[in-house]
Amino acid sequence: MTEHYLGVIGVAGELGVSRHAVHKWRSRHPEGSDHPFPAPDVEVDGTPGWRPDRVSEIVRWRDGLPGRGAGGGRPTLARRDYLNAAIARGLDNDEALRALATFAAEFPEMTEPELCAWIVGKWRD
């Protein structure tokens, strides 16, 4: 039975980015770093391959990247939505970030975008 894997081009296509972006992520976030890019499932002649069912894992990894620029730059869309909702509820920016850090410590299995969406959803209930 033949196994099918996604190479860098396949991963890039699934995420809607260039193959160059995937290469940059892999080189900037190697194994052992604070936020390592998901390791490939196979390597053939130095070419990495990921099982197609791991695309959602790679998406979660990408969603956990900080914004661009010095010092963390722009917050992710999920964090901006969370901060806007927090301000609407009367929290200032520092209070909102401390609350988010507390939830992140309490629920380490959740990514920041997942936490932000969960909190905002609770506030809307």
C-alpha positions, 0 to 999 in steps of 0.5 A: 500500500502506498502512503501519501505525504505532503511535502513543503509545497503541499503544506504551503498549498494547504495553508495558503502560503508560499513554500518559501514561508514554510521553509522560513518557519522551519528554519526560524523555529527548529526542534528545541526552540520555544515554538518548534515547527511540527517535525516531519513524519518522513524524510526522503533524500533530505526532503521532509513529508507530513501526513495529510491528517497533520495539517490541522496541527500545523495550522494550530502551530501557525496560529500560535506564532506571535505577531510581526515586528520587534517585541512581538509586534502586532497581536494575532487576530484572536488576541485583538478580538479578545482584547477588544472584548475585554476592554468592552467588559471594562478591563484595561489592556494589562488586566486583560493580558494578565487574565489571558496568561492565567488561563494559559497557565491553567489550560496549557493544552489550548493554544492562545487563539483557542483560549481567546475564542473560548473566553470571548465566547463565554463573555457572549453567553 
